[in-house]
Amino acid sequence: MAKITYIEHNGTEHTIEVKPGLSVMEGAVKNNVPGIDADCGGACACATCHVYVDDAWQAKTGEKTAMEESMLDFAEGVEPNSRLSCQIKVTDALDGLIVRLPESQH
Amino acid sequence: MSEALSHVVIVGAGHAGGSAAAFLRQYGFEGPITLIGEEPIPPYQRPPLSKAWLKGEADADALALKPESFYAENGVDLRLNSRVDRIDPAAKTVHLTDGNSVSYDFLILATGARARTLNAPGADLYGVMALPTAADAEMLKAALGPGKSLAVIGGGYIGLEAAASARALGAEAVVIEVQPRVLARVACETLSTFFQDYHRARGVRFELNVGVNGFEGADGRVTGVKLSDGRTLACDAALVGIGALPNEELAKAAGLTCADGVVVDLSSRTSDPSIFAIGDVSRRPAPLYERDVRLESVANALEQAKQVASVIAGRPVAPPEVTWNWSDQYDLKLQIAGLAVDADEILVRGDPASAKFAVFHLKDGQVRAVEAVNAAPEFMAGRQLIASRRTVARDKLADTTVSMKEVAA
């Protein structure tokens, strides 16, 4: 299990044990963490699972695909540490990961 | 009765119904929620049934909308294997077929749509199926594999996705379509041709301009599809994907206004102020297109689930979104935004031969819809252009050296 902390835009923290193999998005949705909508269920089709990856963790979450990059390009409030959380696979190496959620996914 | 103590009853435990329950809690609604579903399993996502799940890339857990514990933990009384017999709007009560009844302050109808069936001899043979439920999808998955063959009746998105998934599993696939091209009702010719070519190159056969008269079987199992031109195509499974019908019978019987879907306003309210209808079963206004539409998509189900949850939780309802949908076939991601209606011009950006292009549907120089194949910037910028309703620079839109950022700027 990897412990992931999701921090809502209002500061509320949710620390959750997520099974490796799931995505960071699934960890949130399956535990009802508000702020990650994931309308398309993880198909990289909607850009409603946008998160900011804590600086210390950016390298460990891997590279963005071209598809993810272009989806993010048009999302709101995008920063260099923006990711689509459906595209980050949870592994043991991500134990302790911290992601922050944007104010809105639309 | 105060709003906080209202009892919400949701009929239909699919993507829309399950999401409505979740949004109600997320928006702070504290009253009791009863979620009634016919199927034996808690709400799940349907899109993967013809996509990742069918190919074996997603398991049952991944399909689930929420973990099973979610409902009890959040005070949602989830009643599975339960069917509503009728609604009594005067008494604000729903009567279940098991004899129980539940009273409501707010009723949300999320009964979805059912697959249109083929009224033809042999349609009841084992192996002839539609794809509305996880149980059907299980049957389909079990029937596919190397050496097996799938006949898809109806060249719509679900049929094409199933054909692609069948090929991925090593099965033969043939798509039978009565129209001269696949996606005839939903896409322009450029897109139809592109998908047909892409599927053909991956071993899918097409039988176009031909109807289906029935099915042949042996020992109760389908063995072939009888075509209207007299031929019979052998198959181990037949998927009928010829559209869907709204499950609006309960609403009709309760006297709610229906017109191929339960008619609702932009807060998902029906003609009875205490009753809402969301998802595939509803017919809703599409203000950008000045018409009412029945949309079968996750985006619509979620948008309407948020609308009704907002009303009941006392929050402002968000303005309507540009509707969107997607389809996964092989390595193709098709993303569709808007409704391709009333267009007076079709503009293709990019080269279909590169499998990376977008079809824009324009009306009076404004983007009304976009179908983007492996073209996320076109999809994302297209959504913004559709919402803004401003006249787009055609020359820039057609020129792939001009970025979509610049086109939409």
Interface residues (C-beta under 8 A of the other chain):
Chain A: L22 E26 V29 K30 N31 N32 P34 D37 D39 C40 G41 G42 A43 C44 A45 C46 A47 M67 S70 M71 D73 F74 A75 H106
Chain B: A22 R25 Q26 Q45 P47 P48 K51 A52 A62 A64 K66 P67 F70 N74 V298 A299 L302 A318 E321 W324 W326 D328 K333 Q335 N374 A376 P377 M380 A381 Q384 M404 K405
